[in-house]
Amino acid sequence: TNLAALVGEVCEESQMIDAAHAYRLAFDTAFASDPRCDASVDVALVKQALRVIVQNAAKYSSAGTTVTFGITPDAGMGTIDISVEDRADNARDAGAQGSGLGLAIAKWIVDSHGGVIGVTSVEGVGSRFSIRLPR
């Protein structure tokens, strides 16, 4: 499966479902046909992990916030990196509540693919989730 194409689908679907936020791709759409973005994954599961992360970004950011998707193709390391980034003023003060179960599921999905999931979050700036999957 081409992960850039999959990320593009999630971006497009997110924009259709949630008009309150802007969703954009921060990579060349030509990656959708680049074999360096191909990986052997369970498409439904990886798509679910991405949706969890995107929904989390929307939940903890103000209306009008842009959620940006990035992808870094395999550069000889045997991995592909995906990122989902939001820019939020006070992400944790948004009044949203949750159990964190969605992120635990996303982590399980990434782990089951032999990948790694991480997050960098800066109060007043936003969060960036990253997924590294083996090809």
N, C-alpha and C positions, 0 to 999 in steps of 0.2 A: 504494500500500500504506500502511496506517496503521501507522506505526512504533511507536506505543504498544501496539497489539495484538501486533505482532511481538515486542517486548520482553517483554510479558506471557507469550507462548508460551515464550520462552527461559527465563524465570524459572520457569515451571511445569515445564518439561522438566528443568531443572537440579535442582529439588527432588526429582523422581522418580528421577533418576539418582544423586544424591549426597545420601544422608540424613545424612552427617557434618557438613554445613554447613546453615545456614538461608538461604533466599533470600526476599527480600521486595521488593515494589514500593514505591517512595517517591514515588508520584504517584497522582493521582486516576484510578481505572480508567475514568472517563467519557471520558478522553482517547482510549480505544480507538475511540470513534465521533466524535471531534473532527476536522474536516477540516484543522485547523491542524497535525495530526500526519501528514498524508498526504504521501508523497513518491514520486517515480518512481525506484524502485530495483530491482535484481535481488534478489528476496526471498531466494533460496537463498544468495547470496553475503553479503548483509548479515547473515543469520542465522548463517552460518559465522564471520564476523568477531566477532559477539557471543559465540558459543560459545567461540572461542579466548580471548577476554578473560576470560570467566567461568571457564573451566577453569584459566587462569593464576591467577586470584584464589583458587580453591580449592586449587590446588597449593601455593601459597606462604603459606597461612594455616592455622592450627591448626583441628582439628575443633571444631565448635561456633561457629566464626566466622560472622557474618552477612554475606552478600553482598547489597548493596542496589543496585537498579536505579532510575535516575531518567530523566526525559525532560522537556525544556522545549520546548513547541510553538512554532511560528513566531510571533514577536511583531513581524512586519513586516520582519524582516531577510532573509527568504527561506531560513532555515535551521532545522533541528531539531537539538537537542542531546540526546545520550544519554549517560548515565554509568553506570559499574559501579564500585562502591566496596566495599572490604573493610576490615576492622579486624583487623590482625595484630600480635602482640607483636613477633616478630622474623622478618619475612617472608623475608628472604634467608638466615636461619639454619635454615630448616625442613628442610634436607637434601635438598630437591628439586633435581634438575638438569634442564637442558634446553638446547637449541641456540638458542632464540629464534626458530626458524623460524616457529612459529605466529604470533607477534606481527608478524613480517615479512609474513606472508600477510595478516593482518588489516589492516596498513597498506596493502598493495597494493590490497585490496578497497576500503577507504575512499578511497584516492587515485583509484582508477578511477571512483569515483562523484563525483569533484570535491570530496570532503570533506577533513576534517582530523582526525587522531587525535592525542591527547596523553595524557600521564600525569603525575600528581603523586604522589610517593611520599615518605613520611616514616618513617624507621626507628623502629620501636617504636610506630607509629601505624597505618600501612597505606597502601594505594594507591588512587588514583582514576583510572580511565581514562575519557576523554571522547572522544566521536565527534560531530563536527558534519557534518551532511549537508545539501546543498541540497535544496529542495523541487522 
